[in-house]
Structures are given as C-alpha cells and as structure tokens.
Amino acid sequence: MAKKAPRRTAERILEVTLELFNRFGEPNVSTTLISAELNISPGNLYYHYPAKDELINSLFDRYERSLNELLNASDSVRDVEDAWFFMHTLFELIWQYRFLYRDLNDLLSKNRRLETHFQWVLKNKTRAVKSLLDSMSRSGALDIDSREVEATATSMVVVLTYWLSYEYVRDPRHALEPEYAQTALMRGAHHVLNLLMPYLEPSQRQHLMTLVRAYNPNET
C-alpha cells in the first residue's frame, strides 16, 4: 500500500493544479497556492514535481494523449450529425484543459517543450480535419474542390484553437466560468462547422441549421 501513496498524491496534485490553472489562469497560480490548496507542504509538492513547468508538461501530456485518441476518430465522420458530435467533443476536451488555450501565447513563450509540441497539435488537428472533409465528401455530405481543402481545414483549426480566447475577450467576467461552458462550446461547434456551409449538400445544410437552433436557439 505504501508504494501506491506517492502515485495517488501525484495524481491529486495534477487534478488540483488543473482546477486552479483553469480557474485563475496559469500565470496567476504559484506552487505555494497549489500546496496550500492541497494542504501539503511545498516540499511534498516539489518531491513529485520539482518545478512548475513539470506540472504544466504533465497536464499537457494528458491533454495530448486524449486529443490524439479523439482526432483518430475523424475518418468516421460521415455527415453533419457526426461532425457536430465530433466538434463538440473536441471542444469539451479543449474546455477541460482550457488554461492551455487561455494562456497559450504566454505558455509558449516560456516553455520550449510546449512550443514544440503545440506545433504538432496544430498539425494533427489539421490532418484530422482534412480526414473529416475527405470522409464527408466520400459519403456525399459535402462537395468541396480539392484545391480548397487546405485553406478550409486551416480556417477550421484556427477557430478551434482560438475560440476560447474569442469568448474570453467577448465576455472576460463570465466566458470561462463553468456555468457558461455549454453555451460557449455550442457556439464554437457552430462556427467551425459554419465554414462548411458553402460545400454542404442542401439537406445537410438544412440539418446543420436545425442543429444550431435546437442546441443554441439564441445563436443567429
């Protein structure tokens, strides 16, 4: 039993750190605050994570593993219904680790490992979106010229990556609070998929508008 205790403590440290980073923003959370929230000594925290960057990197590793698993499902998207579910699930994961996106530029400027790995995140998101577009094209849900795929996929990834930043600028006091999450995520999914409107088959275009009204009736 004694051998398992350090692992449990390490997991708890990450859980609380993620909660604090998401709530206050990574730059505003010190290791002292994390220790106090956990009711452990700073020395105990340093035993598991000797530097703040190690906490950030460990959380990012968790995020990246979950993200890659989700992105691998992009080739199973056949229509607007599938795409809506896929994008919303993707936004939910981003929300779970929203501190990465809220403080993205600051984190990248300070953490070389994140700078490198986030480039791979963008590449993997773009690859997955291209796969999604190809799968929807093969199923007849959309008709897109192959010359437009790269730009469309890039635009979708830009919205995916910076949507929470947009929401934060739009309403700094409330946007990143949990009670506003679902509305923000629905808006994000809508605006990513709205980039496909010119290419969707008429019935699929109508279905997307139906989904938007059903899940986010206040969206125009």
Secondary structure, 3 states (H helix, E strand, C coil): CCCCHHHHHHHHHHHHHHHHHHHHCHHHCCHHHHHHHHCCCHHHHHHHCCCHHHHHHHHHHHHHHHHHHHHCCHHHCCCHHHHHHHHHHHHHHHHHCHHHHHCHHHHHHHCHHHHHHHHHHHHHHHHHHHHHHHHHHHCCCECCCHHHHHHHHHHHHHHHHHHHHHHHHHCCCCCCCHHHHHHHHHHHHHHHHHCCHHHECHHHHHHHHHHHHHHCCCCC
